[in-house]
Amino acid sequence: MRLTGMQYGAQDIVLFELQPKSGEILPPVTAGAHLDLFLPTGLTRQYSLLTTLCDGQRYVVGVKRDELGRGGSRWLHDSARIGQMLEVSAPRNLFGIEPGDEPVLLLAGGIGITPLYSMLKSLQDSGRQVHLHYWCRSPDHALFVKELEGCADVTLHYSEIPGAAVLAFSEVVNRAGPTTQIYCCGPQRMISELEALSPMCGAQRIHVERFQAEQPVATSREAFTVVLARSGREVEVPAGETILQVLLDAGEDVMYSCEQGICGACEVKVVDGTPIHCDSVLPADEHTRRRTMMICCSSSASNRLVLDI
């Protein structure tokens, strides 16, 4: 896709517009979806789509410059140029709005507003009860501040405004009704606090999207065999290695992106065997129901693992 626009969004946040170079119609996207950008530096990064700004001719993502990150946001802010071609994945949505009519509580921290703003607009359009709480440093750091200020469905919390009334995160969560569905995207400390409160909220009502992995990538403690069901090929995964890296070293063409278990790109079907799930995308019981695993970060409890590859 071609980079066709760069627009100031907020302090340290730029909106990047991408259009297909051949003019083809883009697939529609739903609130919570993200895509991968394959940068010229060799880095691959995931960014939430601002679906309210997306249509059949363009996708738009919001990117915050992160000085402590691994370099993707710095390259986009400092080196990306209008007209430049960038390789882009198809959109994926592992953080979509669950169907139903229950009230929805949206909890955003910093750049975590990007998927939740799209959810807010979608839920408002559908008539479903929703309220967004957005924590950020100041109005200058708040994305879509003009659209959000004064909205009855939104509460803004500014940590650097002297005398500002900022509700504690736990207080907001504890006020949620017993059937309220809770969606959270923000720093790891915010998500950890929400998960600590989950026994009171009910874990099935909590949905999160992370910026970083919840736990380290799981390398195998003991060797095991991965069987590729489509070809019948068997590949040994030595202790201390990941399934993904072994398959790549063996020349297999497999999908992957973040290599941390937070994007969902490497999800594969499990035909047989018992995976050890270590990703932060889906809970283990959901993987069991779907018969899937993320091969970038998860391992195996069985000696043989048959995958639909």
C-alpha positions in Angstrom: 0.0 0.0 0.0 1.1 3.6 -0.5 1.4 6.0 2.4 -0.9 8.8 1.3 -1.3 10.9 4.4 0.4 11.8 7.7 -1.7 13.9 10.1 -1.0 15.2 13.6 -3.3 13.4 16.1 -2.0 14.5 19.5 1.3 15.0 21.2 3.6 12.3 19.9 0.8 10.6 17.9 0.5 10.7 14.1 -2.3 9.3 12.0 -1.0 7.4 8.9 -3.3 6.9 5.9 -2.6 4.0 3.5 -4.2 3.4 0.2 -3.8 0.4 -2.2 -1.5 1.3 -5.1 -3.7 -0.3 -7.7 -7.0 1.3 -6.6 -8.6 -2.0 -5.6 -11.4 -2.0 -3.0 -10.2 -2.8 0.5 -11.9 -5.4 2.7 -14.2 -3.8 5.3 -12.9 -3.7 8.9 -14.6 -3.9 12.2 -13.9 -2.1 15.5 -10.9 -3.7 17.3 -9.1 -4.8 14.1 -5.4 -4.3 13.5 -2.9 -4.9 10.8 0.8 -5.5 10.5 3.2 -3.0 8.9 6.3 -4.6 7.5 8.8 -1.8 7.7 11.9 -1.3 5.5 14.1 -1.8 8.5 13.0 -5.4 8.8 10.7 -4.7 11.8 7.1 -5.9 11.8 4.7 -4.0 14.0 1.0 -4.2 14.7 -1.3 -1.1 14.8 -5.0 -0.8 15.5 -7.1 0.5 12.7 -9.1 3.6 13.3 -12.2 2.1 11.7 -14.2 5.3 11.7 -11.6 6.8 9.3 -11.3 3.6 7.2 -13.3 2.8 4.0 -12.9 0.8 0.8 -10.1 3.2 -0.4 -8.0 3.7 2.7 -6.9 2.3 6.1 -5.8 4.6 8.9 -3.7 3.8 12.0 -2.6 5.9 14.9 1.0 5.5 16.0 2.6 7.0 19.2 6.3 7.6 19.1 7.9 5.4 21.8 11.5 6.2 22.6 11.8 3.1 24.7 10.3 0.8 22.1 12.0 -1.5 19.6 12.2 1.2 16.8 9.0 0.8 14.7 7.3 3.9 15.9 10.5 6.0 15.7 11.0 4.9 12.1 7.4 5.8 11.2 7.6 9.2 12.9 11.1 10.1 11.7 11.6 8.4 8.3 8.3 7.6 6.7 7.5 9.8 3.7 4.3 10.5 1.7 4.2 8.3 -1.4 6.3 5.6 0.1 5.2 2.0 -0.5 4.8 -0.3 2.6 3.9 -3.9 2.8 0.8 -4.4 4.9 -1.0 -7.6 6.1 -4.6 -8.3 5.8 -6.5 -7.0 8.8 -7.2 -9.3 11.7 -9.6 -8.9 14.6 -9.0 -10.8 17.9 -10.4 -7.9 20.0 -13.8 -7.5 18.4 -17.0 -6.6 20.2 -18.9 -9.6 21.5 -22.5 -9.7 20.3 -25.2 -9.1 22.8 -27.1 -6.3 24.5 -25.3 -6.0 27.8 -23.8 -2.6 28.8 -20.2 -2.1 27.7 -17.4 -0.4 29.7 -14.3 0.8 27.7 -11.1 1.4 29.5 -8.3 3.2 27.5 -4.8 4.2 28.6 -2.7 6.4 26.3 -2.5 5.1 22.8 -4.8 2.3 23.8 -7.6 4.6 22.8 -7.1 3.6 19.1 -9.2 0.4 19.1 -11.5 1.6 21.9 -12.5 4.9 20.0 -13.6 2.7 17.1 -15.6 0.5 19.5 -17.2 3.6 21.1 -18.5 4.9 17.8 -19.7 1.5 16.7 -21.6 0.8 19.9 -23.1 4.3 19.9 -24.3 3.7 16.3 -25.9 0.5 17.3 -27.7 2.0 20.3 -26.0 -0.2 22.8 -25.2 1.3 26.3 -21.5 2.2 26.5 -19.2 4.4 28.5 -15.5 5.1 27.8 -13.0 6.1 30.5 -9.8 7.4 28.9 -6.6 8.1 31.0 -3.9 10.2 29.5 -1.5 12.9 30.6 -3.2 16.0 29.3 -5.6 17.2 26.6 -2.6 17.7 24.3 -1.8 14.0 24.7 -5.4 12.9 24.1 -6.3 11.5 20.7 -9.7 12.7 19.3 -10.0 15.1 22.3 -12.4 17.4 20.5 -14.7 14.6 19.6 -14.6 13.2 23.1 -14.9 16.3 25.3 -18.5 16.9 26.3 -19.7 13.5 25.1 -22.1 12.0 27.7 -20.7 8.6 27.1 -17.0 9.6 27.9 -15.0 10.4 31.0 -11.6 11.9 30.4 -8.9 11.6 33.1 -5.8 13.9 32.9 -3.0 12.9 35.2 -0.9 16.1 34.7 -3.7 18.7 35.2 -3.4 20.2 38.7 -6.6 19.7 40.7 -8.2 17.5 38.1 -10.6 14.9 39.5 -9.2 11.6 38.3 -11.1 8.5 39.4 -8.9 5.6 40.4 -8.9 2.8 37.9 -10.1 0.2 40.4 -13.0 2.5 41.4 -14.2 2.7 37.8 -14.1 -1.1 37.4 -15.8 -1.7 40.7 -18.7 0.5 39.7 -19.4 -1.7 36.7 -22.7 -3.5 36.8 -22.8 -7.3 37.1 -23.5 -7.9 33.4 -21.3 -5.2 32.0 -18.8 -6.3 29.4 -15.3 -4.7 30.0 -12.8 -3.9 27.2 -9.4 -2.6 28.1 -6.4 -1.5 26.1 -3.4 0.3 27.6 -0.2 -0.1 29.5 0.6 -3.4 31.1 0.1 -2.1 34.6 -3.5 -1.1 33.7 -4.3 -4.6 32.3 -2.6 -6.3 35.3 -4.7 -4.2 37.6 -7.9 -5.2 35.7 -7.0 -8.8 35.8 -6.3 -8.6 39.5 -9.9 -7.4 39.9 -11.3 -10.1 37.6 -12.5 -12.4 40.4 -15.0 -9.6 41.4 -15.9 -8.8 37.8 -16.0 -12.3 36.3 -13.2 -13.3 34.0 -15.6 -14.0 31.1 -16.7 -10.3 31.0 -13.1 -9.0 30.6 -11.5 -8.5 27.2 -8.0 -7.0 26.8 -5.6 -6.1 24.1 -1.9 -5.8 25.0 1.1 -3.8 23.8 3.5 -6.3 25.1 3.6 -10.0 26.1 2.1 -11.0 29.4 4.8 -13.6 30.0 8.1 -14.6 28.4 8.1 -16.7 25.2 8.1 -20.4 26.1 11.0 -22.3 24.8 10.6 -26.1 25.2 12.1 -27.6 28.3 12.3 -31.0 26.6 12.6 -31.9 22.9 9.4 -32.9 21.1 8.3 -33.6 17.5 6.1 -31.3 15.4 4.3 -33.2 12.6 3.1 -31.0 9.7 -0.2 -32.6 8.8 -0.4 -31.4 5.2 3.0 -32.8 4.1 3.6 -35.4 6.7 7.0 -33.9 7.5 8.3 -34.3 11.0 10.5 -31.6 12.6 12.3 -32.0 15.9 12.0 -29.0 18.3 15.0 -29.1 20.6 14.9 -28.0 24.2 15.4 -24.2 24.4 13.9 -23.5 20.9 10.5 -22.2 19.8 8.3 -24.0 17.3 8.3 -21.0 15.0 12.0 -20.6 14.9 12.6 -24.3 14.2 10.0 -24.3 11.4 11.6 -21.2 9.8 15.0 -22.7 10.1 13.6 -25.8 8.3 12.5 -23.6 5.4 8.7 -23.8 6.2 6.6 -20.9 5.0 4.5 -20.0 8.1 2.8 -16.8 9.0 4.1 -14.8 12.0 4.6 -11.3 13.1 5.2 -10.1 16.6 7.0 -13.2 17.9 5.7 -12.3 21.4 2.3 -13.9 21.4 0.3 -10.7 21.2 -0.8 -10.3 17.6 -2.4 -13.7 16.6 -0.7 -13.9 13.2 0.9 -17.3 13.8 -2.3 -19.1 15.1 -2.5 -22.6 13.7 -4.9 -25.5 14.1 -3.9 -28.4 16.4 -4.8 -31.8 14.9 -3.3 -33.9 17.7 -1.3 -33.4 20.9 -1.4 -31.2 23.9 0.0 -27.6 23.6 1.2 -25.4 26.4 -0.4 -22.0 25.7 1.7 -19.0 26.6 0.3 -16.3 24.3 -1.7 -13.2 25.5 -4.2 -13.2 22.7 -6.7 -15.9 23.8 -7.2 -17.8 27.1 -6.1 -21.4 27.2 -9.7 -22.7 27.3 -10.6 -20.7 24.2 -7.6 -22.3 22.4 -8.8 -25.7 23.5 -12.3 -24.9 22.2 -10.9 -23.7 18.9 -8.2 -26.4 18.7 -5.5 -23.8 18.0 -2.2 -22.5 19.3 0.3 -19.7 18.7 3.5 -21.3 17.5 5.7 -18.2 18.2 5.6 -18.5 21.9 3.9 -21.7 23.0 5.2 -25.2 23.6 4.0 -28.8 23.9 3.2 -31.0 26.9 3.1 -34.1 24.6 6.0 -35.8 22.7 4.3 -35.3 19.4 2.3 -32.3 18.2 0.4 -32.5 14.9 -0.3 -29.1 13.4 -2.4 -28.2 10.3 0.5 -26.8 8.4 
